[in-house]
Amino acid sequence: MTMIDPPQPVNAKRSYDAPRRRHQAQRNRDAILTAAQRRFLSNGYAATTVASIATEAGVSTHTIYKSFGGKPGLVRSIRARALAGEGPIPAEQRSDQLHTPDADAATIIDGWGALTAEVAPLVAPILLLVRDAAATDAEVQALQEELDADRLHRMTDNARRLLQTGQVRPGVDLEQVADLLWTYTAPELFELLVTRRRWPITTYANFIAQSLTRALLE
C-alpha cells in the first residue's frame, strides 16, 4: 500500500516568526521616535537630519522615510505618542471615559487637570518646537496648522460633552467653551508658567482646573 505523507504546515515558520517581526518593528519604531525627539529638542527642527536620526536609532534612512515619510511624519508620531500619556490606557481614552451619563461637570474638569499634569510635559515641547520652526519653514507651518486644527477639534468635542451635563453656566455657548479649553491647553501657557516661571506641574494642572471651573461653572 502506498503511503501518503501528511500535509506539511507550510505557514508554520511564518506564523512563528510573525510575532517576533512585529516586536522588532515596534522596537525600531520606538527607537526612531526616541532618537528623533531627542535630536529635535536638542538641536532644533531645521538642524536635525533624517540621516542623524537613523544613525542614532540604528536603522536606515529608507526605513524612516518608509515608516514616517520624513520629518513632519516623525513629529506627528512623536506628538501622538506624547498624547497617549504614560498609563496603559491612552490619555485621550481616559478623558473620554470621564463623560459618563451622570457625570458631574466639576469632576470632569478636575479629571482634565489631572490628565494635563501627565500629558502637557510630554506634548508641549513638541508643539513649541513646531511653532518655532514654522516661522521659517512653509512645510512646518502647514504642519502647525494641521496640529492646531486637530487640537481645536478635540477641544470642541470636549466642550460639547461638557455642555451636555447641563451644568455650564448660562450664556456660554459651544464656541466659547471650546475657545477656553483651547486656550488652557495651549503649549504657550505651559511655556510661560512651567518652563519660564518654573511652576510645579501639579500647580499648573490645578490652576487650569480651577480657572476652567470659575469660567464655565460658577
N, C-alpha and C positions, 0 to 999 in steps of 0.2 A: 504494500500500500504506500502510495506516495505521501510523504509528509509535507505539510504546508507550514512554512514559518509564520508565526503570528505577526500581525502588522506592527511595525515599529513606531513608537511615538516621535514622529519626525519633528514635532514642535517642542519636545521636552526641553532641549537645550535653550531654545529661545525663551520659553516660559521661565526657565531657571534664571536666565541672565537678565530678564526684563526688570525685576526689582533693583538689581544691582546697577543697571544702566540708569534707571530713574534716580536712584540715590546719588550716583556720580554726577548726573546732570544737575541735580539740586545743589550739590556741594559746589560745583563750578559756578552756578548762578549766584549763590551766596557769596562766594569768594570775589566774583566780579563786582557785585554791588558794594561789598565792603571796601574793596580797593578803590572803586570809583568815588564813593562817598568821602573816603579819607583824602584822596587827591583833590577832589573838587573843593572841599572845605579848607584844605591846607594851601593849595596853590591857586585857587580860583578856576572859574569855568573855562575861560579862554586859554589859560596856560596849561591846562590838563589835556593830554592827548590820549586817544584810544590806545595807542601803542604802549604808553606808560602804564595804563590800567591793565592791559593784557599781560605785560611783564610782571607786574606785582601779583596779579591773580594766578599766574602760571598757565595762561591759556593763549590761544592765537587771537590776533585781531579779527580774523574771519569769524571765530566763534562769537565774539562780541557783536559784530555787525549782523550776523545771522540771528542772534537771540534778541538784540535790543535795537538794532537799526541805527546805532550811533549815539552820540552824547545826549540828545533830547530824550531818546528812549530810555537811556540809563537814568536820567533824572526822574522820569515818570515812574520807573520801577522803584527807585530809592524812596520816592515820596509814598508810593503805595505800601511799601514795607514799613515805613515810619508810621503811617496812618493805622496800620494794624495794631500798633501798640506792643506791649510786652507780654500780654497774657496769652493763654492757649486759644481764647476766642477773640477774633478781631475786634478792635475797639469800636468800629462803626456798627458791628452787630450788637455789641453790648449797649451802645447808645440806642439802637432801635428797640432793644428789649426793655428800656425804661418806659416805653409808651404802652403800658397795659390799659385795658378798657377803663379801669377805675383809677388811673394814675393821678397823682397829685402834682400840680404844676411846679410847686416849690421843690418837691422831691426830684422831679425830672431835671430841673436846673442845677440842683446840688450834684446830681449824677454827672451832668455835663462838666461841672467844675472838677470833679474827681478825675474824669477822663482827660481833661485838659492838662492836669498835673502829670499824667502819664505820657500823653502824645505830643504836647507842644515842644518839649525839649528835643524830640526826635525829628519833627517835621518842620519847625520854624526855621532852623538853619538852612535847610534845603530851599525853602521858598524865598528866603532872603538872598541866597546865592543866585537864584533865578532872577529876582528883581534887579540885583546889581548888574548881572550880565546882560539883561535886556536893554540896558541903556545904550549899548554899543553893538548889539547883535540882533539883527532883524529876526533870525530864526528863533532866538531865545525869547524875543518879545512876543512872538506868536505862541510860544510855549507858555509864557506867563499868562497871556490872555486865556488860554485853554485851561490852565490850572485855576485861575481866578473864577472862570465861569463854572467849573466843576464845584468849587467850594461854595459859591453862591447858590448853586442848585441844591447842594446838600443842606445849607442853612435854610433855604426856603422850605424844603421838606420838613425840617425840624420845626420851623415856625408854624407850618400848617398843623402839625400834630399837637403842638403846644396850644394853639387856638382851639383845637377840638376838645380840650379839657373844659372849656367854658370858664376858665379861671383867670384869663388875661384881662387886665383892667379895660373898661370900656373906652372906646375911641382909638384903640390901637389896632391897625389893620395888618394884613399879612405882609405887605411890603415893609412896613415899619419894623415888625418883629424880625423879619429876615435881615434887614439892614443892621439892626442891633446885634444879632448873632454874628453877622459878617464882620462887624467892627471888632467885637470882643474876641473873635478867633483869628484876627489879623496877625501875621507874623511881626508886623511893625510894632504892635503893642508888646509882644514878647521881647522884642529887641529893646524897647525903651525901658521896660520895668525890670526884666530879668537880666538881660545882657549888660545894659548900661547902668541901671540903678541897683543891680545885684539883689533884687528881691529873691527870697527863697521861693522855690516853685510852689510850695503849698500856700504861701501868702498870695502869690499871683493867682492861683486857682480859686482861692476863697474870694479874692477881690472880684473876679469875673462872675462867680455865682451870686455874690451879694449885689453887685451892680445890676445884673440882669433881673434879679428878683425885685429890686427897687424900681427899675424902669418899666417892668412888664406886669407886675402883680400888685404893687402897693398903690 
